Amino acid sequence: VSNLLAADDPLAPKKPHFEPKAKRVIFLFSTGGVSQMDTFDPKPKLFAADGKTLGIGGGLSLEQKPLLKPMWKFKPGGKCGTEVSDLFPNIREQMDDICLIRSMTTDNNEHFQATLAMHTGSFFFSRPSIGSWVSYGLGSENRNLPSFVVIAPHLPYAGALGWANDFLPAYHQGTRVLPGKDPVPNVKRQTANADLQELELELAGKLNAEHLQRHAGDTNLAARIKTFETAFRMQFEAPEAFDLSKETAETLKLYGLDRGDTESFGWQCLVARRLAERGVRFIELVDTGSNNNWDAHSDMAAHAPLAKKIDKPIAGLLQDLKRTGMLKDTLVVWTTEFGRTPGQDGAKGRGHHPACFSSWMAGAGIKPGIVYGSSDDIAAKVAEKKVHLHDFHATILHLLGMDHERLTYRHAGRDFRLTDVHGNVVTGILS
């Protein structure tokens, strides 16, 4: 097998543009459009205006629909007192470590386009995902595991395009893991004779190298060879990384996880911590798929079981990272693709709403215990400190020590970047 730590190894660790605050990212994605006014953005006036018709204007297409009051009460959390609804009682208690952004905005109200953009910066065309850009920009700290892992029990809107490498070399693509008893199939050694396998793979490596030499400049072929090498090396560490049997009862309880459970969101979160401490650069957790998700058109009550599924595990992840000291250099991000309308869509539901929604960050380089930005009285528009998804991406890259304007890749005659020709770092949330 070729020396994967050689200087020409494209996945070898790379120096960032400047000193980073974060070494890695855990990206939590709730697909379907989480309602901001029912979760992280309290609106007392919306309670009072329930059932009233109010022309919002501003191109928000609310079509004079009756306003709908939130179903859950808000309470202050932590010493900072940031208000969060009863949907997330456990996350609410972690607000001292969270920077809540109540002024997020995006440009499309369709799930596919908005999900694609939240992951790639592009609304209509396939582009490399943010995890692929991070892998390309920083390389891997552990060559026995992929640099970019996605744990997704079901495909979100936009499917695998959310973690695709597109025009970046294939070894930067996200490796999808399916929760279950065998999360990474066929990763165990198929022979008990390790020396024999080494010889076989060394021969394959030499043949691949000769083939590549005859096709100089074929980046897809080079990427494919590197992918095989990564798959081989995963035999040494992946089985242990996904094995929770040695985790203490105290840790499992923190995540709300029963011993032996391999399918819950608690399992996803604990595995994310284990991958993070083993050097995986970018870990994404998708909490639902394109069915049975947060897209509550008919009844907002559908948010309740979804929130219960992720509330304790996410709170546990933050606590676990903090107690182990990893929160200092791990950036935890939670987001959805867009928000929901203050007006009804169906008897008790809300429609898609790209103009205003909430997201949050915690950990490395983030001011903890603050709220950044605000929406208007009914969470229909951003009132101050707008954060576009391009700004969101620029800030994540900045915390990893990368200038989003300098992280580029030459393709089809031009330099591409995650933020296209947009984006500003949100300095107000940086510590």
Residue pairs with C-beta under 8 A, 6 or more apart in sequence:
1 198
1 201
1 202
1 205
1 229
1 232
2 205
2 209
2 229
3 9
4 11
4 143
4 229
4 233
5 12
5 143
6 12
9 143
9 226
10 139
10 169
10 171
10 222
10 226
11 135
11 139
11 140
11 143
11 147
11 171
11 226
11 230
12 139
12 140
13 138
13 139
13 140
13 141
14 137
14 138
14 139
16 137
16 138
16 400
16 401
16 402
17 401
17 402
17 403
17 406
17 407
18 401
18 403
19 401
20 364
20 365
20 399
20 400
20 401
20 402
21 329
21 331
21 364
21 365
21 399
21 400
21 401
21 430
21 431
22 329
22 330
22 331
22 363
22 364
22 365
22 399
22 400
22 401
23 141
23 281
23 329
23 330
23 364
23 400
24 276
24 279
24 280
24 281
24 282
24 283
24 329
24 330
24 331
25 131
25 134
25 281
25 282
25 283
25 330
25 331
25 332
25 333
25 396
25 400
26 272
26 273
26 276
26 283
26 284
26 285
26 317
26 330
26 331
26 332
26 333
27 130
27 131
27 282
27 283
27 284
27 285
27 333
27 335
28 284
28 285
28 287
28 310
28 314
28 332
28 333
28 334
28 335
29 118
29 119
29 156
29 162
29 284
29 285
29 286
29 287
29 334
29 335
29 336
30 287
30 288
30 293
30 294
30 306
30 310
30 334
30 335
30 336
31 111
31 115
31 156
31 157
31 286
31 287
31 288
31 289
31 290
31 293
31 294
31 336
31 337
32 111
32 157
32 288
32 293
32 294
32 295
32 296
32 336
32 337
33 111
33 114
33 294
33 295
33 336
33 337
33 338
33 339
33 340
33 352
33 353
33 357
34 294
34 303
34 336
34 339
34 340
34 357
34 358
35 70
35 294
35 296
35 300
35 303
35 339
35 340
35 350
36 102
36 339
36 340
36 356
36 357
36 358
36 375
36 379
37 43
37 46
37 70
37 340
37 342
37 378
37 379
38 70
38 71
38 72
38 85
38 87
38 300
38 303
38 340
39 84
39 85
39 87
39 88
39 303
39 307
39 358
40 84
40 85
40 88
40 100
40 102
40 358
40 360
41 102
41 358
41 375
41 379
42 70
42 74
42 83
42 85
43 70
43 342
43 375
43 377
43 378
43 379
45 377
45 378
46 67
46 68
46 69
46 70
46 342
46 377
46 378
46 379
47 69
47 70
49 67
49 69
49 378
50 67
50 68
50 69
51 66
51 67
52 66
52 67
53 64
53 65
53 66
53 67
54 64
54 67
54 343
54 378
55 62
55 64
56 62
56 342
56 343
56 378
56 380
56 381
58 355
58 380
58 381
60 341
60 353
60 355
60 380
60 381
61 109
62 341
62 342
62 343
62 380
63 343
65 341
65 343
65 344
65 345
66 343
66 344
67 342
67 343
67 344
67 378
68 300
68 342
68 343
68 344
68 348
68 349
68 350
70 85
70 300
71 300
71 301
71 303
72 85
72 86
72 87
73 85
73 86
74 83
74 84
74 85
74 86
75 83
75 84
75 85
75 86
75 92
76 82
76 83
77 83
77 84
77 91
77 92
77 93
77 94
77 95
77 96
78 92
78 93
78 94
78 95
78 96
78 97
78 369
79 96
79 369
80 95
80 96
80 368
80 369
80 370
82 92
82 95
82 98
82 100
82 369
82 370
82 371
84 91
84 92
84 95
85 92
87 303
87 304
87 307
87 311
88 307
88 311
89 311
90 311
90 312
90 314
90 315
90 316
91 98
91 311
91 314
91 315
93 315
94 315
94 318
94 319
94 362
95 369
96 368
96 369
97 318
97 322
97 327
97 362
97 363
97 368
97 369
98 318
98 360
98 361
98 362
98 368
98 369
99 360
99 361
99 362
99 366
99 367
99 368
99 369
99 370
99 371
99 372
99 429
100 358
100 360
100 370
100 371
100 372
101 358
101 359
101 360
101 361
101 371
101 372
101 373
101 387
101 392
101 426
101 429
102 358
102 371
102 372
102 373
102 374
102 375
103 356
103 372
103 373
103 374
103 375
103 382
103 383
103 384
103 385
103 386
103 387
104 335
104 339
104 356
104 357
104 358
104 359
104 373
104 382
104 387
104 388
104 389
104 392
105 354
105 355
105 356
105 357
105 382
105 386
105 387
105 388
105 389
106 114
106 117
106 118
106 337
106 338
106 354
106 357
106 388
106 389
107 117
107 123
107 354
107 388
107 389
108 114
108 117
108 123
108 338
108 354
109 338
109 352
109 353
109 354
110 352
111 157
111 158
111 290
111 295
111 337
111 352
112 157
112 158
113 123
113 124
113 158
114 123
114 157
114 337
114 338
114 352
114 354
115 156
115 157
115 158
115 162
115 337
116 122
116 123
116 124
116 126
116 158
116 161
116 162
117 123
117 337
117 389
118 335
118 336
118 337
118 389
119 129
119 130
119 158
119 161
119 162
119 163
120 126
120 127
120 128
120 129
120 130
120 161
120 162
120 164
120 166
120 418
121 127
121 130
121 389
121 390
121 393
121 418
121 419
121 420
122 420
126 161
126 164
126 166
127 166
127 167
127 416
127 418
128 136
128 164
128 165
128 166
128 167
128 168
128 172
128 409
128 416
128 418
129 148
129 161
129 162
129 163
129 164
129 165
129 166
129 174
130 282
130 393
130 396
130 418
131 148
131 150
131 163
131 174
131 281
131 282
131 284
132 148
132 163
132 164
132 165
132 166
132 168
132 172
132 173
132 174
133 168
133 172
133 397
133 407
133 417
133 418
134 147
134 148
134 281
134 282
134 397
134 400
134 402
135 147
135 148
135 171
135 172
135 281
135 282
136 168
136 169
136 172
136 407
136 409
137 397
137 400
137 402
137 407
138 147
138 281
138 400
138 401
138 402
139 147
139 281
140 146
140 147
140 279
140 280
140 281
141 279
141 280
141 281
142 237
142 278
142 279
142 280
143 230
143 233
144 233
144 234
144 236
144 237
144 238
145 233
145 234
145 237
145 238
145 241
145 275
145 278
145 279
145 280
146 174
146 175
146 230
146 234
146 280
147 171
147 172
147 280
147 281
147 282
148 163
148 172
148 173
148 174
148 175
148 280
148 281
148 282
148 283
149 174
149 175
149 177
149 275
149 280
149 282
149 283
149 284
150 162
150 163
150 174
150 175
150 176
150 177
150 283
150 284
150 285
150 286
151 176
151 177
151 178
151 179
151 183
151 268
151 271
151 272
151 283
151 284
151 285
151 286
152 176
152 177
152 178
152 284
152 285
152 286
152 289
153 178
153 179
153 263
153 286
153 289
154 286
154 288
154 289
154 290
154 291
155 289
155 290
156 162
156 286
156 288
156 289
156 290
156 293
157 290
157 337
159 290
160 176
162 174
162 284
162 286
163 173
163 174
163 176
163 284
164 173
164 174
165 171
165 172
165 173
165 174
167 409
167 411
167 412
167 416
168 409
169 219
169 220
169 222
169 223
169 226
170 220
170 223
170 224
170 226
170 227
171 223
171 226
171 227
171 230
174 282
174 284
177 183
177 184
177 242
177 271
179 262
179 263
179 264
179 267
179 268
180 262
180 263
181 262
183 242
183 262
183 271
184 234
184 238
184 239
184 242
187 231
187 234
187 235
187 238
187 239
188 235
188 239
189 197
189 235
190 197
191 197
201 232
204 228
205 225
205 229
208 225
208 228
209 225
211 221
212 218
212 221
212 222
212 225
215 221
237 278
241 271
241 274
241 275
241 278
242 271
242 274
244 252
244 257
244 259
244 262
244 267
244 270
244 271
244 274
247 270
249 259
251 270
251 320
252 258
252 259
252 266
252 270
254 316
254 319
254 320
255 266
255 267
255 269
255 270
255 312
255 313
255 316
255 317
255 320
256 264
256 266
256 312
256 313
256 316
257 264
257 266
257 267
257 270
257 313
258 264
261 267
264 309
264 313
265 285
265 287
265 309
265 310
265 313
266 312
266 313
266 316
268 285
268 287
268 313
269 285
269 313
269 314
269 316
269 317
270 313
270 316
270 317
270 320
272 283
272 285
272 317
273 317
273 320
273 321
273 324
273 326
275 283
276 283
276 321
276 326
276 330
277 324
277 326
287 306
287 309
287 310
288 294
288 306
293 306
294 302
294 303
294 306
294 336
296 302
296 303
296 340
296 349
296 350
297 345
297 346
297 349
297 350
297 351
298 346
298 347
298 348
298 349
299 346
299 347
299 348
299 349
300 348
300 349
300 350
301 348
302 349
314 334
317 332
318 327
318 332
318 362
321 327
321 330
321 332
321 363
327 362
327 363
327 364
328 363
328 364
329 363
329 364
330 363
330 364
331 361
331 362
331 363
331 364
331 365
331 366
331 396
331 399
331 400
332 361
332 362
332 363
333 359
333 360
333 361
333 396
334 359
334 360
334 361
335 359
335 360
335 392
336 357
336 359
338 352
338 353
338 354
338 357
339 353
339 354
339 355
339 356
339 357
339 358
339 379
340 350
340 351
340 352
340 353
340 357
341 350
341 351
341 352
341 353
341 380
342 350
342 353
342 378
342 379
342 380
343 350
343 351
344 350
345 351
353 380
355 380
355 381
355 382
356 375
356 376
356 379
356 380
356 381
356 382
359 387
359 392
361 395
361 396
361 429
362 368
364 399
365 399
365 430
365 431
366 399
366 429
366 430
366 431
367 428
367 429
367 430
367 431
368 431
370 429
372 385
372 387
372 426
372 428
372 429
373 382
373 383
373 384
373 385
373 386
373 387
374 382
374 383
374 384
374 385
375 381
375 382
375 383
376 382
376 383
385 428
387 426
388 422
388 423
390 419
390 420
390 422
390 423
390 424
391 423
391 424
391 425
391 426
392 426
393 404
393 418
393 419
393 423
394 404
394 419
394 423
394 424
394 425
394 426
395 425
395 426
395 429
395 430
397 403
397 404
397 407
397 418
398 404
398 425
398 430
399 430
404 417
404 418
404 419
404 423
404 425
405 417
405 419
407 417
407 418
408 415
408 416
408 417
409 415
409 416
409 417
410 416
